[in-house]
């Protein structure tokens, strides 16, 4: 009996059958540079409240350009008004003030200078930022599109933002602020976490108390200036979450991962509650926006923002993954290392990506939510290897470092495929020509 027959007898579809179904379901996409034409393929998601757009790497130009084209279309044609990204809140707040034509806050630190700089400080993001600013210009402030960060790594910047706010609205409260405990560790929070593991005193109680103080005065402060208060309160929440994150990071990856994704989801929820007509586009890695319950991450106890959104919004949340087979990518060899342009190896023959490669299609959208795609959903309902490249890429240990198992049909609602992809284009330190003085990069 042939091996193919054995596979079919066991109930698992043969790869040839899956490839045929994928080829039949795939819709050829134009280049993402043709943004309006590209975006029309995503009209089907216009009724959602949250559209989560993934990426298989943190350094691929095609992923950024495609997500920008989809985001622009959803904003212009379907009323989406929040862009929430896997980035630090204070950095994104500078971009938000720029795209909403607000007065910039004084700061000594440029936006997105923490590792990995190339992840947000690149030409692809610059183009979206400039588009958002132009798109927002004719609209009233209350209806302009926001650009927000969801992450919690900004301990130093968030402490500074809270103190700067209190200095303006309540100098006495600023003088009583309780962040001195964390001062020695602001530039090296991982060291703080290691000391906590060794039994040293922690700052948990004082940062919680500081947040409580700020929340207790929310009516008084918010009456003075609602948006700056919201920003300060969010930064205080980040300090509390970051303190806990670094305190538990040495206990195991699962706890710190869950804390981080819970924080990102809670931040999204806070943004959604502030607008009665809120509709958000979320940019984050596939490992964050796909349903973790359908992956080996979830089987080992981790959850993510995609799973939490699916639970909270049901069919009003749509998760779209992004895959590539090969090409180049911006990544480091180690955490905090220099950016390199690395070759992405062709996907393994036993991976989800290889199935898409075998379709012979260059650039596609495959949506299996449609009831007519029940066969494809069933064929993709068995675990298979999937690749994830973050800010670190180690091709020599790719199987151990970058592959995990996933049930594709339950992880995403649809998938955007690029057969070959290329690295993002990092921005230099200089300010681009022709942008106003309020431009948040290169100041």
C-alpha positions as CSV (number, residue, x, y, z in Angstrom):
1,X,0.0,0.0,0.0
2,X,1.4,3.4,-0.9
3,X,2.3,6.1,1.6
4,X,-0.4,8.4,0.1
5,X,-3.1,5.8,0.7
6,X,-2.0,5.3,4.3
7,X,-2.3,9.1,4.9
8,X,-5.7,9.2,3.3
9,X,-6.9,6.1,5.3
10,X,-5.8,7.8,8.6
11,X,-8.1,10.7,7.8
12,X,-5.5,13.2,7.0
13,X,-5.8,14.8,3.6
14,X,-2.9,14.4,1.2
15,X,-0.8,17.5,0.6
16,X,-1.7,17.5,-3.1
17,X,-5.4,17.8,-2.2
18,X,-4.7,20.7,0.2
19,X,-2.7,22.5,-2.4
20,X,-5.4,22.1,-5.0
21,X,-8.0,23.5,-2.6
22,X,-5.7,26.4,-1.7
23,X,-5.1,27.1,-5.4
24,X,-8.8,27.2,-6.0
25,X,-9.5,29.5,-3.0
26,X,-6.6,31.9,-3.4
27,X,-7.4,35.3,-4.9
28,X,-4.5,37.0,-6.7
29,X,-3.6,40.3,-5.2
30,X,-2.0,43.4,-6.9
31,X,1.2,44.8,-5.5
32,X,0.6,46.5,-2.2
33,X,2.1,49.7,-3.7
34,X,-1.2,49.9,-5.6
35,X,-2.9,50.7,-2.3
36,X,-6.4,51.4,-3.4
37,X,-6.7,48.4,-5.7
38,X,-5.0,46.2,-3.1
39,X,-7.4,47.4,-0.3
40,X,-10.6,46.6,-2.2
41,X,-10.0,42.9,-1.6
42,X,-10.5,43.6,2.1
43,X,-13.9,45.2,1.8
44,X,-15.4,42.0,3.1
45,X,-13.9,42.9,6.6
46,X,-15.5,46.3,6.7
47,X,-18.2,45.4,9.2
48,X,-15.8,44.1,11.8
49,X,-15.0,46.1,14.9
50,X,-11.4,44.8,15.2
51,X,-9.3,43.7,12.2
52,X,-6.0,42.2,13.3
53,X,-3.2,42.2,10.7
54,X,-0.2,40.0,11.4
55,X,3.3,39.5,10.1
56,X,5.5,36.4,9.9
57,X,8.6,38.6,10.6
58,X,9.3,42.0,12.1
59,X,11.4,43.2,9.2
60,X,9.6,42.5,5.9
61,X,8.7,45.4,3.6
62,X,5.8,43.6,1.9
63,X,4.0,42.9,5.2
64,X,4.2,46.6,6.2
65,X,3.1,47.9,2.8
66,X,0.2,45.4,2.6
67,X,-1.0,46.2,6.1
68,X,-0.8,49.9,5.3
69,X,-2.9,49.4,2.2
70,X,-5.5,47.5,4.1
71,X,-5.5,50.0,6.9
72,X,-5.9,52.9,4.6
73,X,-8.8,51.3,2.9
74,X,-10.6,50.4,6.1
75,X,-10.2,53.9,7.4
76,X,-11.3,55.7,4.2
77,X,-14.2,53.4,3.2
78,X,-15.3,51.6,6.4
79,X,-14.9,54.1,9.3
80,X,-12.0,52.6,11.2
81,X,-10.5,55.2,13.5
82,X,-7.9,53.5,15.6
83,X,-4.6,52.1,14.5
84,X,-3.1,50.1,17.4
85,X,0.4,48.6,17.0
86,X,2.8,46.3,18.8
87,X,4.9,49.3,20.0
88,X,5.5,51.3,23.1
89,X,2.8,53.7,24.2
90,X,5.0,56.9,24.6
91,X,6.6,56.5,21.2
92,X,3.3,55.9,19.5
93,X,1.9,58.9,21.4
94,X,4.3,61.2,19.6
95,X,3.2,59.8,16.3
96,X,-0.5,60.1,17.4
97,X,-0.1,63.8,18.2
98,X,1.6,64.3,14.8
99,X,-1.0,62.6,12.7
100,X,-3.9,64.3,14.7
101,X,-2.2,67.7,14.2
102,X,-1.8,68.3,18.0
103,X,1.0,70.2,19.7
104,X,3.9,67.9,20.4
105,X,4.9,67.2,24.0
106,X,8.4,68.3,24.9
107,X,10.8,65.4,25.2
108,X,14.5,64.7,25.0
109,X,14.0,61.3,23.5
110,X,13.2,60.6,19.9
111,X,10.5,58.1,19.0
112,X,11.4,54.4,18.4
113,X,15.1,54.5,19.3
114,X,14.9,51.4,21.5
115,X,15.9,48.0,20.0
116,X,14.6,47.0,17.5
117,X,14.8,50.4,15.9
118,X,14.0,49.2,12.4
119,X,10.6,47.7,13.4
120,X,8.8,51.0,13.4
121,X,11.4,53.5,12.3
122,X,11.3,52.7,8.6
123,X,10.2,54.1,5.3
124,X,7.1,51.9,5.1
125,X,5.8,53.2,8.4
126,X,6.7,56.8,7.5
127,X,4.5,56.6,4.4
128,X,1.5,55.5,6.5
129,X,2.2,58.2,9.1
130,X,2.2,60.9,6.4
131,X,-0.9,59.5,4.9
132,X,-2.7,59.5,8.3
133,X,-1.7,63.1,8.8
134,X,-3.1,64.1,5.4
135,X,-6.2,62.1,5.9
136,X,-6.9,63.6,9.3
137,X,-6.4,67.2,8.2
138,X,-9.9,68.1,7.0
139,X,-11.7,66.4,10.0
140,X,-12.6,67.7,13.4
141,X,-10.2,66.6,16.2
142,X,-12.7,64.2,17.8
143,X,-13.2,62.3,14.6
144,X,-9.5,62.0,13.6
145,X,-7.8,58.6,13.4
146,X,-5.6,57.7,16.4
147,X,-2.2,55.9,16.2
148,X,-1.6,54.0,19.5
149,X,1.0,51.7,21.0
150,X,-0.1,48.6,22.9
151,X,3.2,47.4,24.4
152,X,4.7,47.6,27.9
153,X,8.4,47.9,27.5
154,X,8.5,51.7,28.1
155,X,9.3,51.8,31.8
156,X,11.6,54.8,31.7
157,X,9.6,56.8,29.2
158,X,6.3,56.1,31.0
159,X,7.6,57.2,34.4
160,X,8.8,60.4,32.8
161,X,5.5,61.0,31.1
162,X,3.5,60.5,34.4
163,X,5.8,62.9,36.3
164,X,5.7,65.5,33.5
165,X,1.9,65.4,33.6
166,X,1.7,65.8,37.4
167,X,4.2,68.6,37.2
168,X,1.7,70.5,35.0
169,X,-1.6,69.7,36.8
170,X,-0.6,69.0,40.4
171,X,2.9,69.9,41.5
172,X,2.3,68.7,45.0
173,X,1.3,65.2,43.7
174,X,4.4,65.2,41.5
175,X,6.5,65.9,44.6
176,X,4.9,62.9,46.3
177,X,5.3,60.6,43.3
178,X,6.5,57.1,44.3
179,X,8.7,56.1,41.4
180,X,12.0,56.7,43.2
181,X,12.1,53.0,44.0
182,X,12.5,52.2,40.3
183,X,14.9,54.9,39.5
184,X,18.1,52.7,39.8
185,X,16.6,50.2,37.3
186,X,14.9,52.3,34.7
187,X,17.7,51.8,32.2
188,X,18.2,48.1,33.1
189,X,14.8,46.7,34.2
190,X,15.9,43.1,33.5
191,X,18.4,43.5,36.3
192,X,15.6,44.6,38.6
193,X,13.8,41.4,37.7
194,X,16.8,39.3,38.4
195,X,17.2,40.9,41.9
196,X,13.6,40.3,42.6
197,X,14.1,36.6,41.8
198,X,16.9,36.5,44.2
199,X,14.6,37.8,47.0
200,X,15.4,41.5,47.0
201,X,12.6,44.0,47.9
202,X,10.4,44.9,45.0
203,X,8.5,48.1,43.9
204,X,5.2,46.4,43.4
205,X,3.3,48.1,46.1
206,X,4.6,51.6,45.4
207,X,3.8,51.6,41.6
208,X,0.3,50.2,42.4
209,X,-0.2,53.0,44.9
210,X,0.9,55.6,42.4
211,X,-1.6,54.3,39.8
212,X,-4.3,54.3,42.5
213,X,-3.6,57.9,43.4
214,X,-3.9,58.9,39.8
215,X,-7.1,57.0,39.3
216,X,-8.6,58.4,42.5
217,X,-8.2,61.9,41.1
218,X,-9.5,61.0,37.6
219,X,-12.5,63.3,37.8
220,X,-10.5,66.3,39.0
221,X,-7.7,65.7,36.4
222,X,-9.9,64.7,33.5
223,X,-12.0,67.9,33.9
224,X,-8.9,69.9,33.3
225,X,-7.8,68.0,30.2
226,X,-9.3,64.6,29.3
227,X,-6.9,63.4,26.7
228,X,-3.7,64.2,28.6
229,X,-5.1,62.6,31.7
230,X,-5.9,59.4,29.7
231,X,-2.4,59.4,28.4
232,X,-0.9,59.8,31.9
233,X,-3.2,57.1,33.4
234,X,-2.2,54.7,30.6
235,X,1.5,55.4,31.3
236,X,0.9,54.7,35.0
237,X,-0.7,51.4,34.0
238,X,2.3,50.6,31.9
239,X,4.7,51.3,34.8
240,X,2.7,48.9,37.0
241,X,2.5,46.2,34.2
242,X,6.2,46.7,33.3
243,X,7.3,46.3,36.9
244,X,5.4,43.0,37.1
245,X,6.7,41.9,33.7
246,X,10.3,42.3,34.6
247,X,9.7,40.9,38.1
248,X,8.3,37.6,36.7
249,X,10.3,37.3,33.5
250,X,12.8,35.0,35.1
251,X,10.1,32.6,36.4
252,X,9.3,31.5,32.9
253,X,8.3,32.7,29.4
254,X,4.7,31.7,29.8
255,X,3.9,34.1,32.7
256,X,5.6,37.0,31.1
257,X,4.1,36.3,27.7
258,X,0.6,36.2,29.1
259,X,1.1,39.3,31.1
260,X,2.3,41.2,28.1
261,X,-0.6,40.1,25.8
262,X,-3.2,40.7,28.5
263,X,-1.8,44.3,28.8
264,X,-2.0,44.8,25.0
265,X,-5.6,43.6,25.0
266,X,-6.5,45.7,28.0
267,X,-5.0,48.7,26.3
268,X,-7.0,48.0,23.1
269,X,-10.1,47.7,25.2
270,X,-9.4,51.1,26.9
271,X,-9.1,52.7,23.5
272,X,-12.3,51.1,22.2
273,X,-14.3,52.3,25.2
274,X,-13.3,55.9,24.6
275,X,-15.1,56.1,21.2
276,X,-18.7,55.1,20.8
277,X,-18.0,54.3,17.1
278,X,-14.6,52.7,17.7
279,X,-13.3,50.4,15.0
280,X,-9.6,49.3,15.3
281,X,-6.9,47.9,13.1
282,X,-4.3,46.1,15.1
283,X,-0.7,45.5,13.8
284,X,1.3,42.8,15.5
285,X,3.2,39.6,14.8
286,X,1.2,36.5,13.7
287,X,2.1,35.0,17.1
288,X,0.1,37.7,18.8
289,X,-2.9,38.2,16.5
290,X,-3.6,34.6,15.6
291,X,-5.8,32.5,18.0
292,X,-3.2,31.1,20.4
293,X,-5.6,28.3,21.4
294,X,-5.0,26.8,17.9
295,X,-1.2,26.7,18.4
296,X,1.4,24.9,20.5
297,X,1.7,28.1,22.4
298,X,-1.9,27.8,23.6
299,X,-1.6,24.1,24.2
300,X,1.2,24.9,26.6
301,X,-0.8,27.5,28.5
302,X,-0.1,30.8,26.7
303,X,-2.8,33.1,25.3
304,X,-2.6,36.2,23.2
305,X,-4.4,39.3,22.0
306,X,-5.9,37.4,19.1
307,X,-7.5,34.8,21.3
308,X,-8.8,37.5,23.7
309,X,-10.3,39.5,20.9
310,X,-12.0,36.4,19.5
311,X,-13.5,35.8,22.9
312,X,-14.5,39.4,23.4
313,X,-15.8,40.3,19.9
314,X,-16.7,36.9,18.3
315,X,-17.3,37.3,14.6
316,X,-16.7,41.0,14.8
317,X,-13.0,40.3,15.2
318,X,-11.1,39.2,12.1
319,X,-7.5,37.9,12.3
320,X,-5.5,37.9,9.1
321,X,-2.1,36.2,9.0
322,X,0.8,37.0,6.7
323,X,3.2,34.4,5.3
324,X,6.3,34.3,3.1
325,X,8.4,31.5,1.7
326,X,11.8,33.2,1.1
327,X,13.7,36.4,0.5
328,X,15.5,38.9,2.8
329,X,14.5,40.2,6.3
330,X,15.8,42.8,8.7
331,X,16.7,41.1,11.9
332,X,19.4,40.7,14.5
333,X,21.4,37.6,15.5
334,X,20.9,38.3,19.2
335,X,18.7,40.5,21.4
336,X,20.0,44.1,21.4
337,X,22.2,43.2,18.5
338,X,22.8,45.2,15.3
339,X,20.3,45.0,12.5
340,X,21.4,42.7,9.7
341,X,19.9,41.9,6.3
342,X,19.5,38.2,6.4
343,X,18.4,35.6,3.9
344,X,15.2,33.9,4.7
345,X,15.4,30.2,4.0
346,X,12.7,28.6,1.9
347,X,10.1,27.1,4.2
348,X,10.3,23.5,5.3
349,X,8.5,20.9,3.2
350,X,6.3,20.0,6.3
351,X,5.2,23.5,7.0
352,X,2.0,25.5,6.3
353,X,4.1,27.9,4.2
354,X,5.2,25.2,1.9
355,X,1.6,24.4,1.0
356,X,1.2,28.0,-0.2
357,X,4.5,27.9,-2.1
358,X,3.3,24.8,-4.0
359,X,0.3,26.7,-5.3
360,X,2.6,28.6,-7.6
361,X,0.9,31.8,-6.8
362,X,3.0,34.9,-6.1
363,X,0.7,37.1,-4.0
364,X,-2.7,36.0,-2.7
365,X,-5.5,36.4,-0.2
366,X,-7.1,33.2,1.0
367,X,-10.2,33.5,3.1
368,X,-11.7,30.4,4.6
369,X,-14.6,32.0,6.6
370,X,-16.9,31.6,3.6
371,X,-19.2,28.6,4.1
372,X,-18.3,27.4,0.6
373,X,-14.7,26.8,1.9
374,X,-15.7,24.1,4.4
375,X,-13.5,21.6,2.7
376,X,-10.5,23.8,2.9
377,X,-11.1,24.5,6.5
378,X,-11.3,20.8,7.2
379,X,-8.1,20.2,5.3
380,X,-6.3,22.8,7.3
381,X,-7.7,21.6,10.6
382,X,-4.7,19.4,11.5
383,X,-1.6,20.7,13.3
384,X,1.3,21.6,11.0
385,X,4.6,23.5,11.4
386,X,4.5,27.3,11.0
387,X,7.4,29.7,11.0
388,X,7.7,32.8,13.2
389,X,10.7,35.2,12.7
390,X,10.8,38.0,15.3
391,X,13.5,40.7,15.8
392,X,16.1,37.9,16.1
393,X,16.5,35.4,13.2
394,X,18.9,32.4,13.5
395,X,18.7,30.4,10.2
396,X,21.1,27.8,11.4
397,X,18.8,26.7,14.2
398,X,15.6,27.5,12.4
399,X,13.6,24.4,13.3
400,X,14.1,24.8,17.0
401,X,14.2,28.6,17.1
402,X,11.4,29.6,14.7
403,X,8.9,26.9,14.0
404,X,5.9,25.9,16.1
405,X,2.8,23.8,15.4
406,X,-0.6,25.4,14.5
407,X,-4.0,24.5,13.2
408,X,-4.2,27.1,10.5
409,X,-7.9,27.1,9.9
410,X,-8.6,28.0,13.6
411,X,-5.6,30.3,14.1
412,X,-6.6,32.8,11.4
413,X,-9.7,33.8,9.4
414,X,-7.7,34.5,6.3
415,X,-4.1,34.6,5.1
416,X,-2.1,37.0,2.9
417,X,0.7,35.2,1.0
418,X,3.9,36.6,-0.5
419,X,6.0,34.0,-2.3
420,X,9.2,36.1,-2.0
421,X,9.7,39.1,0.2
422,X,12.3,41.8,1.1
423,X,13.6,43.7,4.0
424,X,12.1,46.9,5.3
425,X,14.0,50.2,4.6
426,X,15.2,51.7,7.9
427,X,15.2,55.5,8.4
428,X,18.3,57.4,9.2
429,X,18.6,59.9,12.0
430,X,18.0,62.9,9.8
431,X,14.6,64.5,9.5
432,X,13.1,63.9,6.0
433,X,12.8,67.0,3.7
434,X,9.5,68.8,3.6
435,X,8.0,67.6,6.8
436,X,6.9,70.1,9.5
437,X,8.8,70.8,12.6
438,X,6.3,68.7,14.6
439,X,7.5,65.6,12.7
440,X,8.3,63.0,15.4
441,X,11.3,61.3,13.9
442,X,14.8,62.8,13.6
443,X,14.2,65.8,15.9
